[in-house]
Amino acid sequence: MGYLEPLPFFARPKGAARQMARVQLQAQLKWPGAGIRLQSALKVSKETSVFRGYRGEDPVVVKKFWDLSARRGFVGGTVQAFRRFERLGAHPDFSVNRCFASSGHLGLVVVSFEAGTPVDKLLKQTAANRPQILRQCCAWQSWAGQGEIIRSALPSNLIEAEIRTILGASARHPDAALLAELGNELLRLLPLLDGQPAARAPGHPDFAPRNLILRPDGGVTAVDIHRSGTFFQSRQAAIFLVSKDFQSECAEGSLLFGLDQSEMLQFLAQSSVPEDEINTVLVFFIGLTLLRMYSTKPRRGRPMKMRRRRIRAYLNDLRRGVGIRA
């Protein structure tokens, strides 16, 4: 019998076109009868690239995890998360996109493309019913968070390392001094939260408006499900609120910790954030999310000025001891 040598792993190609060609070939060899045809690149990065195409007649999104050491974990976590949502059963108003195929060896996941309008784009429309959209998003999160709620201490060492990593990578940021000021305030605040249990529950690992789709029938579907487990509810709320406001070039109402006060209170009235975390853990995670998002998305002009204003408003409210709820 002849000896079959294992196929070599090639380095990640440069450029969207070459990456898409590589992933197209791998998908055809792995699933020859699936009829997967890639048409365009939605995202290209060193860690993950995302492509849109078809699986037969079904529109799909194909994710490619490039890191050899982590791809099996990423794919496995994605598949486990989808299985967990399958166990919740069908719901007329809430869903997640479907997983058609996966390969941990190749770092590939094939999921359904969901028709509808992403919530982040919907919120930019002047005629959008923003209170209704917030209610629907909170209702989706409530459905997705079914299961046991665990209360555990914050992983202070990991969070401190996260903050210091962000600051270390932000030395050349146009607002490096402001980011350092925010990061140092968070490092000062973190020890004060030691010993306070925070709620964790199942849900979406990145509960942001861009990952929620308002379907044509009025329901809500979530996309980019890539990890299973439980997540701090206060951190998920902070991700949603900061992501919602961070793209705006102006603020029409009052700011509270750098965010739209009216919509924050509307959201919290319907969210699952525990009351005893709102003025402590949630406030901290709002600051951490502002730090993370501003450090990775520097922009010129009005958006950057507005983001700078939000961070300064956050720092001002934090130092004055302002409460979100009386």
Salt bridges, closest charged atoms under 4 A:
GLU160 OE2 - ARG164 NE 3.06
GLU162 OE2 - ARG235 NH2 2.67
GLU162 OE2 - ARG292 NH2 2.80
ASP175 OD2 - ARG308 NE 2.76
GLU181 OE2 - ARG319 NH2 2.87
GLU185 OE1 - ARG188 NH2 2.94
GLU185 OE2 - ARG319 NE 3.31
ASP206 OD2 - ARG210 NH2 2.71
ASP217 OD1 - ARG215 NE 2.99
ASP224 OD1 - LYS63 NZ 2.38
ASP224 OD1 - HIS226 ND1 3.62
ASP245 OD1 - LYS244 NZ 2.49
GLU263 OE2 - ARG130 NE 2.45
GLU263 OE1 - LYS244 NZ 2.66
GLU275 OE1 - ARG325 NH1 2.69
ASP276 OD2 - ARG151 NH2 3.10
GLU277 OE2 - ARG151 NH1 3.90
ASP317 OD1 - ARG320 NH2 2.97
